[in-house]
Amino acid sequence: MKIGIPRALLYYYYIPLWRTFFEALGLEVVISRPTTKTILESGLRHTGDDVCLPVRVAFGHIIDLKDRVDVLFLPRLVSIARREYVCPKFLGFPDMVRQGISGLPPLIEADLNLYRRDSLYPFFSALGRNFTSNRFAIYLACRRAQQVQARYVQLLEKGFFPEEALAILYRGASEEKREPARGWPRVAVIGHPYNIYDPYISMNLLSRLARSGVHVCAADNLPETLVREHAARLPKHLFWSLGQRMIGAAWHYLQRPDVDGIIHVASFACGPDSLTGELISREVKRRGKPFLNLTLDEHSAEAGVVTRLEAFLDMMRRRPLLQVGGNGR
C-alpha cells in the first residue's frame, strides 16, 4: 500500500516520525514533489481568499499526490505541546481538503492532541489500527519512529537544515558540518519551516544568503528547552506552539553578539504571525540590530525580495563602520 505525505505544513518538523512509523508497518511512503508554480496554482484554484499561503501550498501538494497513492495521511493537528495549540487552520485542514478537492483516495486521520498529555502512543495507536490489528507491531513502530525523530532533532541542533539532516538519515550523507569562513556575518532567519525551507515559497532565501557569504542559523537549530526559556520572558504565556518557538529563538539570537542581523519571514493573512512578528520587531528595534521583515504571499515578486535582501545585507555590513563614525573615531 502506498501512503502519501504532502511536503507542506509541518512536514519539516515531523517527516522522520511519520515516514519511519509507516515504513515500519510495511507501507510505501510517497512524498509529494517539491513546490513548483504548477503546485501553487493548483492549490490556489481550490482555496478561498481568506486562506494563508502555507495552506494553499498544502492543497497543491495534496493534488500532486492524490492520483499516485492508495491513501493520504492528513493528521488533525490540535496540540503538539501541553497547554498549547497550533494554528486553527491546521486543526481543520483535513475537513478543508475533503470539502475542497474531489476524487481523493481515503484519508488516514488521527487526532494529535498533546494538550493534556505528553505521550504520542495514543495517536500512533489510533493511526496504526488503520493498517494492522497487531498492537505490538504498532508499539515497535512507534518506538522506532521516536528514535529516528530524536536523531533528526539532534542533527538540526548541530546546525544542519532539514534537507541536510534528511540526507544524513536516509541517504548516508556525511555528517561533517562545514564551518563558515572566518569573517562571514551571521544572520538568524526566524520563520516557520514551511516558509523558510521551501525554496519556491521563500525564493531560495537560504541559498541566496549562503551565496552572499552569510552564515545562516534558524529557530530549529536551537534546543526546545532554550527556546522555551527565552519565550517565558513574555508577560503572558503564548499558547501558540509555533509562535512561541519564533519568539524564543528571536530573543535568544538577539542576545548573541555573534549574530549580526535578524530576518523574520511571515505569511500574509497569518494571524499568529502578525502578532509574533510585531513583538519581534519591537524587541529588535530596542536592541538596535539590523532587521528585515519579509511577508510572503502568492503575489510576492522575486525581484522585490532580492532588492530588499541586498539592502538588508548592505545595511548589516555597513553598521560597524557607522558605529565607529558615531563614536567619533
N, C-alpha and C positions, 0 to 999 in steps of 0.2 A: 504494500500500500504506500502511495506517495502522499505525503502531507506537506502543504505549502505554508511557508512562513514569509510574510511581507518584510521587505527590507525598509522598514519605516517605524515611526514612533519609538518604542523602547527596544528596538532591535539591537542597538549598540550597547545597551545595558545588559540584556539578558540572552542574547543568541546562544552563547555556550550552554547555558542552563537548558533552554528549550531543545536545542539540537541534540545534546548528549542524552537527554531523557528519552526522546523519541527513537533515536538510533539504538539505545539500549533495549527498547521494546521491539526492535526489528523493523521499524518503519524507515522508509527512504525520505530524507528531508530535502525538499526543493525550496530554494530561496529565490525570491523574485530578483530580476535583473537590476543592475544599478539604475538610478533615476536618470531619465532622459527627457527630452522635450515631449516625446510621444506619451510617456507615462504621466507626466504632469498634466498634459492637455486632456488625457482620458479621465484623470481624476477631477479636473475642473468641470467636465461635462456632467458629472454625476453628483455634484455637491452644490449647496446653496451659497449665496453671497456672504452669509454670516459665518461660514466655516473657515478656520485658520489654515494657513499654508501646510503645516505638517499633516493635518487630517486629509486635505485634498491630495497631497502626495501619496498618503497611505491608500486612498481609494484607487489611485492609479496602479499601485503595486498589487492590490487585490485583483484588479482586472488583468494585470500581466500574468497572474498565477492561475486564474480560475479554470482555464481550459487545459492546464498542464498537470493538474494534481487530482487525486481522488477525494481529498478532504482539505479544508482550510483551517489553520489554527488561529483563532481570534479570541484570546482570553479577555474576560471582563476585568479590567484593572481598576479596582476600587481603592485599595490602600497597599502601599509597599513598605510601610513602617508604622509602628504603634502610634496611635493618636494623631495620625496624619492621613491626608488623602492625596490622590493625584487629580489631574485635570478632569472635570466632568465630561468633557468630550471623549476622553479615553474610556471612561466608565460606560458611556453609551455607544461606543464605536461599533460593537457587533450589531446593535439594532439599526444604526445608521446604514451600515453596509447591507444588511438584509433588506431594508426598505429602498435603498438607492441603486442596487445593482441586481439585475435579473440573471438567471441562468447560472447561479452559484452552485458549486458542489456542497455537500453537507459541511456545516460549520461545527468545529470542535471548540466548545466553550467550557470554561470553568471560571469561577469567581476567585480572583486573587485578592484576598482581603485580610491584611495583617493588622487591622485597626486595633483589635483586642487580643491578638496572639502573635507569637514570633515564628511559629513552625510553618514551614512550607508543605509539610506532608499532607494535610487535608486537601490542599489544592492539587497536588500531584496524584493523590489517591483518586479524586474525582475525575481527573484527566485520564489517568491510566485505565480506568474501568471502561472507557470507550473502546479499548483495544484488547484487553485481557482480563480474565477473572482471577488471575494468579496474583494475589496480594504481595507475596514475597518478591516476585519479579518486579512489581511496581516499587516496592521498598528499595530494592537494589538499584533500580534505575534512578530513583530519586537521590539516593546517596551518591551515586556516581556523578550525577548532574551537578550536585552541590560541590563536589570536589573539583570538577573542571571549572565551575564558575569561580571558586575561590582562587584557583590558579590564574584565571583570566584577570581577576581584580588585582592580584599581585603584580602581574605584568603591567597593568595600567599604572599602578603606583610606582613602578620603576621608571616611568616616563614614556612608555610606549603608548601610541594611539590605538584605538580599537582594531583597525585593519592590520596593523603591525602585530598586535597581540594574537589575533586570529590566525595570522600566517605562522606564528610560532606554534600555536596549539595544534593546527590541523595540517600544515604544510611543511613542518620541520625547518622553518626559517631560523636563522641564527638569533640567539638571544643576546648577542653582544650589542650593547647600546652605544651608538656613535655620540661622542661628546661634541657639543658645539665648539666652533673655532673661538679662540681667545679674542675677546673684544666684541663678540656678537651681542647685540642688545637682546633682552629677554622680554617677551610680551605675553601676558596672560589673556587667553581668549575665553571669555565667560559666556557660555550658551549651552542650550540643551543639545545632547548628542545628535538628535535627528536634524538639527540645524547646522551644526558646525562640521560634522563628519561626512555629510552628504555632499560630494564635490559639486554636483549640479546645482543644488539649492544654495550652497554657500559660495558658488562661483569660484571654487578652488581656493578658498581663503587661506587655508593652512599651507597649501603648496606655494601660493604667492608669497606668503610671509617667509617661508624657508628659502625660496629663491632670492628674496631680498636681503638675505643674510641675517635673519631674525630667528632666535631660538624661541619656540612656542611651548607654552605649558597651558594646561586646561584643568577644569574642576575635577575631571576623572583621574588625574594624576595624584590626587590627594586622598589620604585615608578618610574614611567616613567619620571616624571619631574626631579628627582635626577639623573637618568641615562643620560638624555639629557644635563643636566647642566655640567656634567663631560666630556661627549663626545664633547662638544663645545670647549674644550681646544685644540682640534686638530687645526692646522693652516688652514685646509680646511674642509669644511663640508663633512662628509661621507654620500653618498647618498644611501647606502645600509642600510635599517632599521635594519635588524638583526645584521649586523656587528657593527652598531653604538651602539646597545644595549650591545654587548660584550665589546666594548671599554669602554663605560661609566661605566659599572659595574666593570670592572677590575681597572680602575682609582680610583673609589670610595673605593674598598676593599683594594687597595694598601695604601691608606691614613689612614686606620683604624688600630690603634695599637693592637686591639684585634684579628686581622686576622693574623695568623701565617704563612700561605703559600697560593700559588695560583696554581691551576691545570687548564690548558687550554686543552679542548677537541675539536679536529677538525676532519673533514673527509678528507681522501686522495682524491685528484683531485678536491677539492673545491677551486676555485679561490679566492673568497672573504675571506675565512678562512685563506688562505696563507698570505694575506696582514694584516688582523687584528691580526693574531697570531704573526706575526713579530713585529708589533707595541707594542703589549702587552709584548712580550719577552724583547724588548729593555727597556721598562719602568720598568719592574720587575728587570732587572739587574741593572739599575740605582739606584733603591731603596734598592737592596740587600736582598730581601725576597726569601725564598725557592720557587722554581718554577719547575713544571713538565709539559711538553708539550706532550700530548698523541694524536697521529694521528691514526685514526681507519679506517680499510677497511675490506673487507670480508676475508682477509688472516690473520688478527690480531690473534695472539695466546694468549690464556688466561694466560698461564704461564709467557709469556714475560710481559704482562701488570701487573700481580701480582708482579713480581720481581721489576719492575720499581716503582710501587706504594709503596712497602715496603722500597725501598731505599730512596724514597722521604720522607716518614714519619720518617724514621730514621734520615735523614739529618735535618728535621724540629725540631725534639725533641732534637738533639744534639746542635743545633745552639746556644741556650742560654749559654751552657757550653763553647762553642768555643769563644763566645764573651767575657765571663768573663776571660778566659785564655788569650785572646788577649789584655785585658786591664791590664794584669799583676797582677791580684788579686787572 
